[in-house]
């Protein structure tokens, strides 16, 4: 099976800007590095991903294995339903105390129990052999001793699943790496759920978008600090809505509560 012992490397865009939140390892010259996983909603019943290991590529330490690759030892291995990790929900995949220094890459090692459920029917989720060696990008990320670094992997499920002409489903991961302490979040709940809007956070000429999950919850993560306009474009006969002056602060979540859309 293609996914057995497959290694999918995820480009850590923006990792160089990681910021710390807390820690107590300064005396040992180490930092705590923690990897979290979340997902954007997609129109499937379930997407099951079997995660066996999380590895990072480091430099400048005698504890390196495999030419700088280290396996994070506190791993929550198992099969994750990505669609349960949306609407502001995330989970810790792995963590480890690492010597202060540079991290250049990160990889997830997948097991063989990967599948997708569409309209109640389960299908094997394949990975192209070309991706088993990993997608890599050299970055400049420095960990300072005594600090905790959180990296959020935002899995875009809708863009990561490809259906072939013969009815097979292929996993082509699209993941955004977000240093949580560097950015802030805008979260809330849409009512009624049936409105199902596209939600845009707009600042000047830039925008970020998401959809609510099956419970109406949404969360726009990794936003730069500042003031945003929130634009909601619902489906059906519901009216558009704009919320002005939504503030985002580094390392904080601005929970807007329930946002009601009118028919």
DOZANU-36669 format. One line per 10 residues: number of its first residue (from 1); for each residue x, y, z of C-alpha. Coordinates in steps of 0.5 Angstrom, whole numbers, always signed. Example, Ala and Ser with C-alpha at 12.3 -4.5 7.8 and 13.67 -1.06 7.14 Angstrom:
% residues 2
1> +25 -9 +16; +27 -2 +14 $
//
This chain:
% residues 263
1> +0 +0 +0; +3 +7 -2; +2 +10 +5; +6 +5 +9; +12 +8 +12; +10 +14 +7; +13 +20 +10; +10 +27 +8; +14 +33 +9; +10 +39 +10 $
11> +13 +46 +8; +14 +51 +14; +12 +57 +11; +13 +63 +16; +16 +58 +21; +22 +63 +22; +17 +68 +26; +16 +63 +31; +15 +67 +38; +15 +64 +45 $
21> +9 +63 +50; +12 +60 +56; +17 +55 +59; +22 +53 +64; +28 +49 +61; +33 +55 +61; +38 +52 +66; +38 +46 +61; +39 +50 +55; +33 +47 +52 $
31> +26 +50 +49; +20 +46 +48; +17 +45 +41; +10 +43 +40; +6 +41 +34; -2 +42 +34; -7 +40 +28; -13 +43 +26; -17 +43 +20; -22 +47 +15 $
41> -29 +44 +14; -30 +40 +7; -36 +37 +4; -34 +29 +6; -37 +25 +12; -30 +23 +15; -23 +24 +13; -19 +19 +17; -11 +20 +17; -6 +15 +21 $
51> -1 +19 +24; +5 +15 +27; +11 +20 +28; +13 +27 +27; +20 +29 +26; +24 +35 +26; +30 +37 +22; +35 +41 +27; +42 +43 +27; +48 +45 +32 $
61> +47 +39 +37; +50 +32 +38; +44 +29 +40; +42 +29 +32; +40 +23 +29; +39 +21 +21; +43 +27 +19; +39 +32 +23; +32 +29 +23; +29 +28 +30 $
71> +23 +24 +32; +19 +28 +37; +18 +23 +43; +12 +25 +46; +7 +23 +40; +0 +22 +40; +0 +17 +35; -7 +15 +32; -12 +15 +27; -15 +23 +27 $
81> -22 +25 +24; -20 +31 +21; -27 +34 +20; -27 +33 +28; -22 +39 +28; -25 +45 +25; -29 +51 +28; -23 +53 +33; -22 +46 +35; -14 +43 +35 $
91> -10 +37 +38; -3 +37 +40; +0 +32 +36; +7 +32 +39; +12 +35 +43; +19 +35 +45; +25 +39 +49; +30 +41 +44; +37 +44 +44; +36 +51 +43 $
101> +38 +52 +36; +35 +52 +29; +29 +48 +26; +29 +47 +18; +24 +42 +17; +18 +38 +19; +15 +31 +17; +9 +27 +19; +10 +20 +18; +3 +16 +16 $
111> +1 +9 +18; -3 +5 +13; -10 +6 +16; -12 +12 +12; -19 +13 +9; -25 +18 +7; -32 +17 +8; -37 +20 +2; -44 +19 +3; -44 +14 +8 $
121> -39 +10 +4; -31 +9 +6; -26 +9 +1; -18 +8 +1; -14 +14 +1; -8 +14 -3; -2 +18 -3; +2 +19 -9; +9 +15 -9; +12 +22 -11 $
131> +10 +25 -4; +13 +19 +0; +20 +23 +0; +17 +29 +2; +16 +36 +0; +21 +41 +3; +23 +48 +4; +29 +50 +8; +27 +56 +13; +31 +60 +18 $
141> +27 +58 +25; +31 +59 +32; +29 +56 +38; +31 +60 +44; +33 +56 +51; +27 +56 +56; +21 +58 +52; +15 +54 +49; +14 +54 +41; +7 +52 +39 $
151> +6 +51 +31; -1 +50 +29; -1 +46 +22; -8 +48 +19; -10 +42 +14; -14 +45 +8; -18 +38 +7; -23 +41 +2; -16 +42 -3; -12 +36 +0 $
161> -17 +31 -3; -17 +29 -10; -22 +24 -14; -19 +21 -20; -23 +19 -26; -24 +11 -24; -27 +13 -17; -21 +13 -13; -19 +18 -7; -12 +21 -7 $
171> -9 +25 -1; -5 +31 -4; -4 +35 +3; -5 +43 +3; -3 +45 +10; -1 +52 +13; +4 +52 +18; +2 +58 +23; +6 +60 +29; +0 +61 +34 $
181> +4 +66 +39; +5 +71 +33; -2 +72 +30; -9 +72 +33; -16 +69 +32; -23 +71 +30; -28 +66 +32; -35 +65 +33; -42 +61 +31; -46 +62 +26 $
191> -54 +62 +27; -58 +59 +24; -53 +54 +21; -57 +53 +15; -54 +60 +13; -47 +57 +12; -43 +63 +10; -37 +64 +7; -33 +68 +12; -28 +73 +10 $
201> -23 +77 +15; -21 +83 +11; -15 +88 +12; -13 +93 +7; -13 +89 +1; -11 +83 +4; -17 +78 +6; -17 +71 +9; -23 +66 +9; -26 +60 +12 $
211> -33 +56 +13; -37 +54 +19; -37 +47 +21; -43 +43 +22; -45 +46 +28; -44 +53 +26; -37 +55 +29; -31 +58 +25; -25 +60 +27; -20 +65 +23 $
221> -13 +63 +25; -6 +66 +24; -8 +73 +23; -3 +79 +24; -5 +84 +29; -10 +90 +27; -17 +92 +26; -21 +87 +21; -27 +88 +17; -31 +81 +18 $
231> -35 +80 +11; -41 +74 +11; -43 +72 +5; -49 +66 +6; -52 +61 +2; -59 +61 +0; -64 +67 +1; -60 +70 +7; -57 +77 +7; -50 +79 +7 $
241> -47 +82 +14; -41 +86 +15; -38 +87 +22; -33 +93 +23; -27 +94 +27; -26 +87 +29; -19 +87 +33; -14 +82 +33; -8 +82 +38; -2 +77 +38 $
251> -3 +71 +42; -11 +72 +43; -17 +70 +41; -23 +75 +39; -29 +71 +40; -35 +74 +37; -40 +69 +40; -47 +68 +36; -47 +72 +29; -54 +72 +27 $
261> -56 +72 +19; -63 +75 +17; -67 +71 +11 $
//
